Amino acid sequence: MFNKVWFRVAVTMLLVFLIIKYFLEINHIFYPLVVIFSSVALPLVLGGFLYYIMVPFQNFLEKKRNMPRWKSLLIIILLMVVLIATFVMVIGPLLAGQITNFIQNFPTIQKEFQSYVSYALDQRDKLPVDVKTRINDAISQLSDMAGNLMKNSVQYVTTFVSTLFLLILVPFFLIYMLKDHDKFIPFIASKFTGRRKKFVVTLFTDIDRTLRSYIQGQVTVSIILGTLLLIGYLVIGLDYALVLALWGMVTNLIPFLGPYLAVIPAMVIALIQDPLMVVYVIIIMTVAQQLEGNVITPNIMGKTLNIHPLTIITVILAAGNLGGFVAILVAVPTYAVLKTIVTNIYHHRQAITMQATKTVKEEHKKEVGS
């Protein structure tokens, strides 16, 4: 029994749970390490995100244009500065104007939206009892969420300001990743020999390929979808078109749930602006999602992750309950990385077993022959 794979896996899981249990009981000892990790985690993740966006351009400069590493880094830094300056000078004023206009008109928007909600509530007497109960529960939950949002607004502002300071570290992580990314896997693999070294190289190469394919593909799809939404919103004359299109671009980074998160604020604004506008928003979102799901995503990403849709929905819902919006954004790539690790370990164990079986058969043939 001690040689069975299932027994070893069970013992390993038990030991992991015990380690987590005792770690939580003495977590005050490791509190400084937790603070350091939490301070570095966000800049590291954002730096890695930007790295996977910039590395194709770096490869193009170095492989196609035969540029040295320092020159490609310099061009990338200058390009990022130009893009940021362009955004601040061209798109920034438009975005700031729409946000300012939205803040100024928010009391009016809130009042008009409440009038629609009140009208809908007045119709509850015509609905079945079960439906009325669910509506009341939903309204109660929304009220609690709004109250918590107002109560924690100061905390949110403080967290946002501290996050801005942490973002200063992002360029440093990005530059060093672009500078030394091809040295990382050889450095890790140099600590191993033989079959384990080959396994480590394959494992980290597959992880890199998984993250690269997902991030680059998802960002490309989101930019295209955001552009389509912006064009559609501008055509129908929807207020705050730029803000809503950027929101749709960001939420599209979340598989499956992204389109629903993108359309809700657009429908609210359309309902207040003109009830007929809601129909136009639904048509635009439907056309954009059909193009994204049937044309854009299959041609750009294909089956990059090879994860079942039900699994993705489960992972996203679990991440939302555990860590909120940020956890939802990183849930799918994190699961993809874990799946890659487990798959590589399984294939590695399978190769060892096959090699051992082959060796036993060869020894048996030698014994029979002698």
N, C-alpha and C positions, 0 to 999 in steps of 0.2 A: 504493500500500500504506500510506503514511503517514496517509492519511485514513480507513482502515478502523477500525471500532470495536474489533474483536478485537485489532488491532495496538496500539492505544493502551492497551487494558486490559492486554495482556501487558507492555508497557513500564512501565506504572504498577505492576504487581505486582512486576516485577523491581526497580524502584527502591525499593519498600517493603521488600523482602527485604534489599537492600543496606544500606538505612538501619538496619534492625533488626540486621543482622550487625555493622556498624561501631559501633552503639550499645552492643551487648553487649561489644565489645572495649574500649571506653573508658567502661564503666559506672561506674568509680570516680569519674569527674569529676562525674557526675550523682547520686552517692550521696546527698548532702543533699536533693536534690529527691525522690528515691525515698522517703527516710525521712519527709519532710513529707507526701507523697501517701499513704503507707501509714498514717500517723497520722490523716489526715483522712478517708480513704476509708470506713472502717466507720461513723463517726458520720454521714457524709453519706448513705450508703446507708440506714441506719436512719431518719434524719430524713426522707428521701424516702419510705420505706415508710410511716411514720406520717402523712406529709403526704397521701398518696393515700387513707388511711383517713379522715382528718379533713376533707378538703376538701369532701365532699358535705354534711356537717353545716354547714360554713361557708357554702356556697352557699345552703343552706336558710335560714339566719339572715339573710343579707344580701339575698336575692332575695324570699323569701317573707315575712319579718318586717321587711324594710326597716331592718335594723340597720347602723350604720356599722362600718367595718373594725375599729376598736379595741375596740368592744363585743363583736363576734363572737369576736375573739381572746381577750378576757378570759373569755368564757363557755367557750370550748374549753379554755383552761388550767385553769379551775376544774373542768370536767368531767373532765379527765384526772387531776387531783389526787384528786377524789372516787373515780374508778374505781380508781386505784392504792391509795388508802387502804382501800377496800372489799376489794380483793384481798388486801392485807396482813393486814387484821384478820379477814376471814371465811375466805377460801380458803387464805391463807398458813399458819395453824396446822395445818389438815388436811393440806396438802401437806407441810409440814415434818415432821409426825408420821409420815406414810407413808414419807417418805424416811429418817427416822431409824430407823424400824422395819425398813425394807429393809436398811439398812447393818448393823444389829445382827444380822439374820437371814441376812446374806449368806453367812457360812461354812456354815451349815446348808443353804442353798439350793444353794451350790456343791457340797457333798458329795453331796446327793441327786441333783443333775443329773449329776454324775460317775458315780454308780451306774447311772443310765439309759444313759449313754454307754458304760460298761464292759459292760453287758449287751448293748448293740447291737454292740459290738466282738467280743464272744464269739460272735456269730452270723456272723462274717465267713467262717468256714470253709465255710459252706453257700452262699456267694455265688459267682458267676463271678469269674474272675481279674481281668477288667477293672474290675468293680465294686469289688472289694477294693482295687485300685490307686488308684482315684479316691477312695475313702473315706480311705485312708492319706494321700494328698496333701492332702485337705481338713483332716484332723486336724493334719497338720504345719503347714499354713498358719495354722490357728486358734491353735496353740501359739505360733508365731512372733509373731502379732498380740498375743496376751496378754503375751508377754515384752516386746515393744516398748512396750506400754501401761504396764506396771509400770516399765520403764526410764525412760520419758519422763514419768512422773507429775509429778515436780517441775517439769519444763518446762511441762506443761499448767497446773498451778496458777499458776505465774508469769504465763503468758500470760493466764489468766482474770482475775487481779488487775489486770494492766495494761489489759485490755479494760474492766473496770469503770470505771477512771479515764477512758478514752476516751468512755464512754457519757455522761459529764457534758456533752459537747458536743452531744449529740443534741437536747435541748430548744432550744438556740440555733438550730441549723439548721432545726428544725421551725417555730419562731416566725417566722423570717425568710422561710421558704418560704411560709407562710400569709399573711404580710404583703405580700409583693411578687411573688407568683407570676404575677399578671396583667401585670406589667411586663417579664417576662423575654423573651418572644418579640418584643414591639415593640422592646426594646433591641437584641437581636441583629439584627433585620430592619433597623433604622435604619442599619446599616453597609453596606447594599446598596441598589441602585436597580433599577427596571425589573423585568424578568423574573426576575432572580436574587432580588430581594426577595420576590416572590410565591412562588418556589420555597422559600426559607428559611422563610417563614411556614407554608406547607403542610407542609413536612418536620417542623418542630418541633411543629406541631399534631397531626400523625399519631403522632409518638412519644409525645406526652403522652396521646393517646387510647388508644394501645396499652398503655402502662404502667398507666393509670388502670383500664382494663377488666380487665386481668389481675390486678392486685393486689387490687382491690376484690372481684372475683368469686371469686378463689381464697381470700381470707381469709373471705368469707362462707360458702363451701362448707366450709372447714376447721372453722369454728366449729360449723356444723350437724352435721357428721360427728362431731366430738369430743363434742358433746352426746349424740348417738345412742349412741356407744360407752360413754360414762359411764353412761347409763341402763341399757344392756344389761349392763355389768359389775356394776353395783349389784344388778340383778335376780338374777343368778346367784350373787352373793356372792363375786366374784373379789377376791383380795387386791390392794392397791395400785391400786384402780380409778381413782382420781383421777389418779395419776401416769401410768398407762397410757393413759388417755383424753387427757391433755394431750400425751403423746408421739405418739399417733395424730393429734391435731390439727395438731401441728407437721410431722410427716412427710407429711401430706396436701398440704402446700404443694409437694411434689415430685410432678409428674405421673407416673403409671404405677408408679413404684417405691415411692411413699409407702405404699400399702396393705400391701405386703410388709414394709417396714420397721416398720410399726405392729403387725403381727400376731405377729412373731417373739418379742419379749419377753413379750407376753401369753400366747402358747402355752407358753413356758418356765415362767412363773409358774403357769399352769393345770396343767401336767404335774406340777409339784412339789406343788401343793395337792391335786389329785385328778385322776388320768388321765382320768376321764370329763369333767372340766371342759374339756378340750381341744376336745371335740366342741361344747360350748356356745359356746366362743370362736370356733370356725370358723363356726358358724351365725350368731352376732352379726355377725362381720366380713363374712360373705357378704351378709347382709340389708342391712347399712349400705352396703356398696359397690354393691349393686344399686340401692338408693335414690339414692345419690350419682351413679352413672353414668347412670341412666335417667330420673331425676326432677329431682334438685337441680341438678346441673351444667348440663344442657341448658336449664333455665328461668332460671338465673342468669347463666351465662356464654355459653351458646349456642356459636357458632363464633368466639369472640373473636379468637384468634390465627390461625386457618385454617392450622395447621401439621400436616403428616402425622404420625401416631403414630410411624412408624418414624424420622422425623427427630428427634422429641422424645427417643426412647429413645437414639439415637446421640449426641445432644448431651449428655444426662445422663451416659451412660457415659464420654464423653470428659472432661467436666467433673470427674467423680469421680476419674479418673486424674490429672488436672492439679492440682486444688486441694482435693480432699476434700469434706466435707459442705457447707461454706459455698459452694463453687463450684457444687455441685449445686443449691442453693437459687436461685442467681441465674442459672443457665445458660439456662433457658427464656426468661425475660423479656429477657435480654441478646441471645439469638438473635432474639427477636421484634423488638427494636429494630434490630438489624443488618439484618434482612429488610425492615423498614419503610424504612430508609435506602436500601438497594439498590433497592427498588421505586420509591421516589420519584425517585432518580437516573435510573433507566431511563425512567420516564414523562416526566421533564424532557427527557432527550435525545431521546426519541421526538417530543415536542412541537416541539422545535427543528428536528428533521429534517423534520417535516411542514410547518412554517412555511416553511422554506427551499425545500422542493419547491413549495409553493404560490406562493411569490414568483417562482421560476424560471418556472413555468407562466404566471403573469400577465405577466411580462416578455416571454416568448415570444409570447403572444397579442398584445401591443402591437406587437412587431416584425412579426408576420405582418399585422396590421391596417394598419400604416403602409406 
